[in-house]
Amino acid sequence: MNRKERLKQIIADAEAELVNIEKQDELKLRKYFWRVDSEGCTNLGANRLITAFANSYETEEIAQQRADKLFIQNLYFQAALRFNDGEIDWSNEDQKKHTIVYCHDSKTYIISHAYLTEREELTYFTSQQATEKAIEFIKHHKALRGKVNNDE
């Protein structure tokens, strides 16, 4: 094969590879995405550009898992707004900060404490009493949500 024929073959191979890449991109564009919103999980269709936002998921199952987690996190936040008596002062090492963790083994809520270290995904409470009220609030609203979901 002479040089000209080799160059033609290289160009043909590159064009074939480009077509292959374009087909793969087209298949990726057809992938459906899901978003978590106030309605639950919404199918966004095949718009790949939506993946630029943090609130998009490749399957409805993953989106529903995230929706369930956000529901709980929002309950914690609402409970803190409702029951905290003042602000959390992270620079005050004497102020005991309370948070709630769920024990899957005993299926109970446990109150945990912090002073100067914060896990950003957790909600903190200013007192033991506020945290106990929050636990009851969370249990009540989770039960209500379960009833609503079971009625559908």
N, C-alpha and C positions, 0 to 999 in steps of 0.2 A: 504494500500500500504506500503510495507516494504521499508527500506532505499535504498536497491539496485534498486528497481523499481522506487523510487523517483529520484535517481541520473540519471537513464536512461531517465526518463521523462524530467528532467532539461537539460540534454545534447541534447535530441531531440528538445526541445523548443529553445535552444541556436542555434543549427544548422539551424533550420527553420528561426530564426531571422536573422542569418548571410546571408542566401540565400536571404531573403527579402531585406536586406541592399545592397547586391551585385546587385540585380535587380534594386533598386532605383539608385544606382551609375551608372549602365549601361544606364539607361534612361537619367540621367544628362549628360553623355558623348555624347549622341546622339543629345543634344541640339545644335543648330547652332548658331554661333557667327558672328558678323559683325565688320569690322575695317574701320576707316576713313583714307583714304590716298589720294594721288594726283589724283587718278581716281574717287574719290567720296567715295562710300561705297562698300566694297569688302566682299563677303561671305567667311568666313574662314572655313566653314565646322563645324564638330562636335568636334573639338579638344578642350577639356576642359582646357588643359594646357595654352591655349592662354589667358584665363582670368587672368593669373598672371600679364599681362601687363595692363596698365591703358587705353589703346586704344582699348578696345573690348566691344561690346554691344550685348545684347541678341536679339534685333530686328533690322531690317533694318530701321524702322521708327526712333528709338532712334539714330541710327548711322547717319541718314540723318540730324536730328536736330542738332547733334554735328558738323557735316560737315558744315552746314550752319553757325553755330556760329563761327567755326574756320575760315571760309572764311572771315567773318566780322572782326574778331580779326586780321587776317593777313593784311587786308586792312588798318586798323588803324596803325599797325606796319610799313607797307610800307609807309604810309603817313608821319609818324613821321620821318622815315629815309630821306624822300624826302624834307620835309618842315621845320623841326626844325633847328634853327640857333644856334647850340651849344648843350651843355649837360644839362640835368636836374640835378640840385644840391639840393638834398634833405636836406642837412645840412644848406642851405641858406634859412632862413625864409623870407627874403625880395623878393626872386624870386617867382613870381606868376606862378604856374603850371596850365595849361589848359587841360581839357579833354572834351570828347564829350559823351553826353548821348542822348538816343533817347526817345522822348515822344510819347507813343503810342496813347494818347488821341488826340493830335494835329497833329500827324504824321510828326513831325519835329525834327531836331537835335538841341540840346541846348548845349551851352558851359558852362561848370562848372569849378570851380576853387579849387585849393588846395595850401597849403603852405608847411606844414610839414608832412601831413598825406597822405599815398599812399594806394590805393586799388590795389593790385598786378595784378588783372585781367584787369585793365584799362591801356590804353596807354596815355601818357601825352605829351603835346606840350609846347614849350618854349615861345610862344607869341600868342596873339589873332589872328594876321594875319596868322600865321602858322596853327592855328586851323581852321580858316575859309577856307583856301586852302584845308586842309585835308577833311573838310565836302564836298566840291565840288568834290574832288578826289573820296571819298567814294560813293557819289551819282552816279557819272559817272560809276564807276566799278560795282556797284550793278545793274544799268540799263543794262550794257553790259551782265552781267551774266544772268539777266532775259531774255534777247533776246536769248542768246545761249540756255538756258534751254527750252524756248518756241519753238525753232526751232527743237528740238530733237523729 
